Amino acid sequence: MIRNITIIGSGVMGTGIAQSFALNGYRVTLNDISQEYLAKADIRIQADMETMIDEESISLLQKEQALQNIKYEIDIEKALELSDFIIEAIPEVLEMKWKLYSKIEKLISKDTIIASNTSTFPISRLAENASFANRMVITHFFNPAHLVPLVEIVKHEKTEESILAKTIELMRSIGKKPVVVKKEISGFIANRLQTALMREAFYLLNEGVASAEDIDTAVTAGPGFRWAFTGPIEIADFGGLDTWQRVFDNVAPELDKAVSAPNIIKALVAQNKLGAKSGEGIFHYGEETVSNKLNDRDRSYIQLNQIKKKDR
Ligand SMILES: NC(=O)c1ccc[n+]([C@@H]2O[C@H](COP(=O)([O-])OP(=O)(O)OC[C@H]3O[C@@H](n4cnc5c(N)ncnc54)[C@H](O)[C@@H]3O)[C@@H](O)[C@H]2O)c1
């Protein structure tokens, strides 16, 4: 039975993943390379839980119990001592991940399941030198990981079916919506769909078809509004496949087919205009605007989660 979860890497994703488990009664050990990062993670987790309390998604008691479930441990050996399930959430640098795997494989029991939160690496590449490929999976959470329900699960060709089944069950037990990626493919499912849409969004912006604000509104108030409950395949069925056949035949030839990042993005990156983190991207941001926007975003996601819990 899976009770003890070790999360390696307490950054953006590690802190969100830790909360999801701790709020559902699992004992979580969060590991990082410095006490300073672990202290920051503690502050972030407490602040996220405060927002959840404000939105009446959890009680003060649930917060206190969850915090008691989280241990911050800098010593990797101690962090892995009781571990049933490990989630690696360190930076997206293959050599760093390999180095970590070769260290941990000597420290874990033969039953421990090892998951990576990688967003880009194929599992065959990740497990290339690992002795634990039969017990390895990718569990790809989405930011903010304590609020977005989706977890994409990818198995290695050597991953045992029982390991996959346990991983799916574990994700469901913390209220997540796991989906299985059956073939090795770059971008998995959700980032492929998202990139396809964003390529077209930047094409429309570049062509001057609409303002950036209006393009965003065309998604959030239109298809995006529906997508929280009805996926594109069901939408095709509901709209009528004959109708969608005509939509594809008429519109698909006109869609952007670029195979690299949009020019607008390339030009802004070259000027170090990286978006919210540098104060300017497509839009301008003051420091307070960013934190207010993130806070508003999190509150909206918490409310959406409450509605989605009733989703059949
Ligand atoms: N940020 C996102 O939106 C997002 C979404 C999905 C998946 N991911 C993936 O999740 C993983 C983590 O991304 P992130 O955004 O949380 O990164 P991050 O930079 O915010 O956090 C990574 C943390 O790992 C720590 N770390 C580095 N080496 C370590 C080691 N050997 N042992 C223990 N800790 C170590 C760092 O100190 C840092 O605190 C990456 O693989 C990334 O591709 C990120």
PDBQT file of the ligand as one rigid body, heavy atoms in Angstrom, charges set to zero:
ROOT
HETATM    1  N1  LIG A 401       6.891  24.717 -14.295  1.00  0.00    +0.000 N 
HETATM    2  C1  LIG A 401       5.965  24.128 -15.031  1.00  0.00    +0.000 C 
HETATM    3  O1  LIG A 401       4.998  24.757 -15.491  1.00  0.00    +0.000 OA
HETATM    4  C2  LIG A 401       6.059  22.634 -15.301  1.00  0.00    +0.000 A 
HETATM    5  C3  LIG A 401       4.887  21.955 -15.697  1.00  0.00    +0.000 A 
HETATM    6  C4  LIG A 401       4.955  20.569 -15.881  1.00  0.00    +0.000 A 
HETATM    7  C5  LIG A 401       6.142  19.894 -15.709  1.00  0.00    +0.000 A 
HETATM    8  N2  LIG A 401       7.273  20.591 -15.335  1.00  0.00    +0.000 N 
HETATM    9  C6  LIG A 401       8.496  19.809 -15.123  1.00  0.00    +0.000 C 
HETATM   10  O2  LIG A 401       8.659  19.602 -13.720  1.00  0.00    +0.000 OA
HETATM   11  C7  LIG A 401      10.045  19.555 -13.386  1.00  0.00    +0.000 C 
HETATM   12  C8  LIG A 401      10.352  20.619 -12.356  1.00  0.00    +0.000 C 
HETATM   13  O3  LIG A 401      10.020  21.889 -12.871  1.00  0.00    +0.000 OA
HETATM   14  P1  LIG A 401       9.814  23.168 -11.921  1.00  0.00    +0.000 P 
HETATM   15  O4  LIG A 401       9.181  24.201 -12.772  1.00  0.00    +0.000 OA
HETATM   16  O5  LIG A 401       9.175  22.765 -10.634  1.00  0.00    +0.000 OA
HETATM   17  O6  LIG A 401      11.344  23.563 -11.649  1.00  0.00    +0.000 OA
HETATM   18  P2  LIG A 401      11.922  24.543 -10.530  1.00  0.00    +0.000 P 
HETATM   19  O7  LIG A 401      13.174  25.091 -11.080  1.00  0.00    +0.000 OA
HETATM   20  O8  LIG A 401      10.868  25.488 -10.050  1.00  0.00    +0.000 OA
HETATM   21  O9  LIG A 401      12.259  23.558  -9.314  1.00  0.00    +0.000 OA
HETATM   22  C9  LIG A 401      13.232  22.567  -9.379  1.00  0.00    +0.000 C 
HETATM   23  C10 LIG A 401      13.780  22.352  -7.979  1.00  0.00    +0.000 C 
HETATM   24  O10 LIG A 401      14.637  21.215  -8.001  1.00  0.00    +0.000 OA
HETATM   25  C11 LIG A 401      15.749  21.465  -7.126  1.00  0.00    +0.000 C 
HETATM   26  N3  LIG A 401      16.829  20.558  -7.465  1.00  0.00    +0.000 N 
HETATM   27  C12 LIG A 401      17.744  20.637  -8.462  1.00  0.00    +0.000 A 
HETATM   28  N4  LIG A 401      18.563  19.578  -8.443  1.00  0.00    +0.000 NA
HETATM   29  C13 LIG A 401      18.176  18.793  -7.407  1.00  0.00    +0.000 A 
HETATM   30  C14 LIG A 401      18.637  17.557  -6.869  1.00  0.00    +0.000 A 
HETATM   31  N5  LIG A 401      19.659  16.885  -7.409  1.00  0.00    +0.000 N 
HETATM   32  N6  LIG A 401      18.020  17.062  -5.788  1.00  0.00    +0.000 NA
HETATM   33  C15 LIG A 401      16.977  17.703  -5.219  1.00  0.00    +0.000 A 
HETATM   34  N7  LIG A 401      16.484  18.885  -5.694  1.00  0.00    +0.000 NA
HETATM   35  C16 LIG A 401      17.071  19.412  -6.771  1.00  0.00    +0.000 A 
HETATM   36  C17 LIG A 401      16.044  22.947  -7.373  1.00  0.00    +0.000 C 
HETATM   37  O11 LIG A 401      16.835  23.479  -6.327  1.00  0.00    +0.000 OA
HETATM   38  C18 LIG A 401      14.622  23.535  -7.462  1.00  0.00    +0.000 C 
HETATM   39  O12 LIG A 401      14.153  23.947  -6.200  1.00  0.00    +0.000 OA
HETATM   40  C19 LIG A 401      10.787  19.719 -14.712  1.00  0.00    +0.000 C 
HETATM   41  O13 LIG A 401      11.080  18.462 -15.222  1.00  0.00    +0.000 OA
HETATM   42  C20 LIG A 401       9.776  20.451 -15.582  1.00  0.00    +0.000 C 
HETATM   43  O14 LIG A 401       9.983  20.260 -16.958  1.00  0.00    +0.000 OA
HETATM   44  C21 LIG A 401       7.248  21.935 -15.110  1.00  0.00    +0.000 A 
ENDROOT
TORSDOF 0
